[in-house]
Amino acid sequence: MELPFAESWKIKMVEPIRKSTREEREQWIKEANYNVFQLKADQVYIDGLTDSGTGAMSDRQWAALMMGDESYAGARSFYELKDTITRITGFEYLIPTHQGRAAENVLFSALVTEGAIVPGNSHFDTTKGHIESRKAVALDCTVDEAKNTQLEVPFKGNVDPKKLEKALAEHADKIPFIIVTITNNTAGGQPVSMQNLREVRALADKYNKRVLFDSARFAENAYFIKTREEGYADKTIKEICREMFALADAMTMSAKKDGLVNMGGFIATRWEDWYEAAKKFCIPFEGYLTYGGMNGRDMAALAVGLDENTEFDNLHTRIHQVQYLASLLDEYGIPYQRPVGGHAIFVDASKVLTQIPKEEFPAQTLTIELYKEAGIRGCEIGYILADRDPITRENRFGGNDFVRICVARRVYTDNHMKVIAAALKNVYDRRNEITRGVEIVWEAPLMRHFTVKLRPLK
Ligand SMILES: *Cc1c(COP(=O)(O)O)cnc(C)c1O
């Protein structure tokens, strides 16, 4: 008999979690203005809000914390981190930052000016925010397949080379760089193929532009290349990472994802001129160059985390769990972005709450229902997150309307996945009784989803 799959680790420390009653949850979500970001974590049973900074560190990472060098300048932990990043990516220059958006802030302060156009594949919300707040445009060139949630194609995160070439041909002088998000978070954690990265590189070279990888989940992207793209089955994850980054000029990184740490980020690049330009903003915004936004101990733990998470077994354990959750949704007939991506399930709310109009935010409504059902916290990746058009101030209803349920790295067991799936099924089974959505009572001008206040419609 073939041995079944099992996790590539065992558990050394546990953290209790608590269930609640529906009455408690109804009160709590009301107090939170129907915005799950405003719930207290203790009011949540299984937290699928994000996979960002929520992972469990390994014994090796905890040991590395104790070895951190907290020297203000020239810390050993900085050089250890730099060596690890150079080994994985080939990039020589490193600027540590306190998280991914800080890396964007530092680098874009140097590179993005008013009127610029930054083409890419479904820019992440903070990335878009850092572009738009500089009065520049984040131009989405994702393949059209990403919009069709039921289409099973292996690399739905890809850049559409035709759209990119059109942008380059029309606006070359306004484009400071091309950005490729791996994996494509906003399109559903969908990977980008090596072939597509090569096509982007070729276009960039043709128009003499540089390519930046928004790399929060680069290791998961490498896993999908290994398991889905022809010619990569026998390559190691580290070999695939080297090949991916050879096609880029720089990366911004949220280490809270594939770095397996709870806080941290960085910029890495092969170009001295970009490093010099970013340095000027690192010092006032983040800190001195050999720590930026991080403690020595956190850089030490990140170096270990990057090394661990570019090993196949660790990634296989993680992505297997996400795929297990997806298989349960398949069993119950619940529509989600197919095929499932690397870090989360994106339930297609527009196919579940079909009677709720866009203006009443179906995915947000479903997020609230799931919380009330079982204390499970997902997150709307839809029309609220999409914000308003910076010029017309109209809501942007053009994209997908998802409820994202993230799977934290090395935190929950497959039994927790069963609870999530069962709760979703219960809501799905009574979907026809949910006839009204929510309206916005208050919103911030930028990145409104974190603080938006909502009211259920009756
Ligand atoms: C999380 C994330 C960011 C921002 O990183 P933070 O660490 O949350 O600031 C940028 N891009 C992508 C693709 C991300 O997933």
PDBQT file of the ligand as one rigid body, heavy atoms in Angstrom, charges set to zero:
ROOT
HETATM    1  C1  LIG A 501       1.680  41.367   1.267  1.00  0.00    +0.000 C 
HETATM    2  C2  LIG A 501       2.060  41.845  -0.042  1.00  0.00    +0.000 A 
HETATM    3  C3  LIG A 501       2.653  43.089  -0.222  1.00  0.00    +0.000 A 
HETATM    4  C4  LIG A 501       2.885  44.072   0.917  1.00  0.00    +0.000 C 
HETATM    5  O1  LIG A 501       3.640  43.529   1.931  1.00  0.00    +0.000 OA
HETATM    6  P1  LIG A 501       3.385  43.881   3.475  1.00  0.00    +0.000 P 
HETATM    7  O2  LIG A 501       4.433  43.073   4.160  1.00  0.00    +0.000 OA
HETATM    8  O3  LIG A 501       2.006  43.466   3.828  1.00  0.00    +0.000 OA
HETATM    9  O4  LIG A 501       3.592  45.322   3.646  1.00  0.00    +0.000 OA
HETATM   10  C5  LIG A 501       3.004  43.456  -1.503  1.00  0.00    +0.000 A 
HETATM   11  N1  LIG A 501       2.763  42.647  -2.550  1.00  0.00    +0.000 NA
HETATM   12  C6  LIG A 501       2.198  41.447  -2.410  1.00  0.00    +0.000 A 
HETATM   13  C7  LIG A 501       1.973  40.581  -3.600  1.00  0.00    +0.000 C 
HETATM   14  C8  LIG A 501       1.809  40.999  -1.168  1.00  0.00    +0.000 A 
HETATM   15  O5  LIG A 501       1.208  39.822  -1.043  1.00  0.00    +0.000 OA
ENDROOT
TORSDOF 0
